[in-house]
Amino acid sequence: MNILAIGAHAGDMDLTAGAVLAQHVLEGHEATLLHLTLGERGHPRMPVPDYAAQKREEAEAFAAAIGARARFLDYEDGLLPEDEDVKMRVGDLIRELKPDVLLTHWSASIHKDHARTHRVVEDARFYGGLKTLERDLPAHWAAQLYYADNWEDAEGFRPDVFVEIAEEAYEIWSRAITGYAYARGETYGFPYVDYYRALTIVRGAPAGFRRAQAFAAPVGSRDLRVRGTF
């Protein structure tokens, strides 16, 4: 299995889906984190270029720690466009990486980059899989699409899929995520690491798991699924 997690900012999918990615890598699958922006405007005390360099290093270190790959596009934090150019670029990466599963943001968010990423990915999935659209690479249809459980994207989010997290995967992810300064609470003080560690228990308990990360399925394909993998 090949999973592509697409986030608006470096760190978004690392937090919300990183434990699942670590779990699947341990099981022999492939995982890639695609960051549309670095989230470089997210530090109130660092110059934007300096924080951009730091965020890229953090993203690369996180991916290496869980055995995944990191890819980056060059859009600006807070100014992510929602045009055909970005959709085609992401669609071309879907053709290149050939994922079976796409993970991205839920549709509603307090951050406009998240909401835009949701819509970009939905169209990019279509462009990536459209055989009659001629691009440099042949079409590839990503068969599964799920939306990650993010506190900033909570409006209307209802989890459908609960993926069990083994202790080894949890520990790998839990250590790796502390490599992000913002996750440690060093930007605006939100305790991301504590919140998302605790959320694995909250999402796991109703499904009968010690730990899990939860995802929503696209509208029209919803049914409650409790499982250890996608």
Salt bridges, closest charged atoms under 4 A:
ASP12 OD2 - HIS9 ND1 2.87
ASP12 OD2 - HIS105 NE2 3.44
ASP12 OD2 - HIS114 NE2 3.30
GLU27 OE1 - HIS29 NE2 3.89
GLU30 OE1 - ARG69 NH2 3.51
GLU60 OE2 - ARG56 NE 3.44
ASP74 OD1 - ARG89 NH1 2.86
GLU76 OE1 - ARG41 NH2 2.82
ASP77 OD1 - HIS9 NE2 3.12
GLU82 OE2 - ARG119 NE 2.67
GLU84 OE2 - LYS87 NZ 3.75
ASP92 OD2 - ARG135 NH2 2.70
GLU96 OE2 - ARG71 NH1 3.01
ASP113 OD2 - HIS9 NE2 2.99
ASP113 OD1 - LYS112 NZ 3.99
GLU122 OE2 - HIS118 NE2 3.57
ASP123 OD2 - LYS87 NZ 2.70
ASP149 OD2 - ARG203 NE 2.58
GLU152 OE1 - HIS114 NE2 3.92
ASP153 OD2 - HIS105 ND1 3.03
ASP153 OD1 - HIS114 ND1 2.86
ASP160 OD1 - ARG158 NH2 3.59
ASP160 OD2 - ARG222 NE 3.42
GLU167 OE2 - ARG211 NE 3.27
GLU186 OE2 - ARG184 NE 2.73
ASP223 OD1 - ARG225 NE 3.20
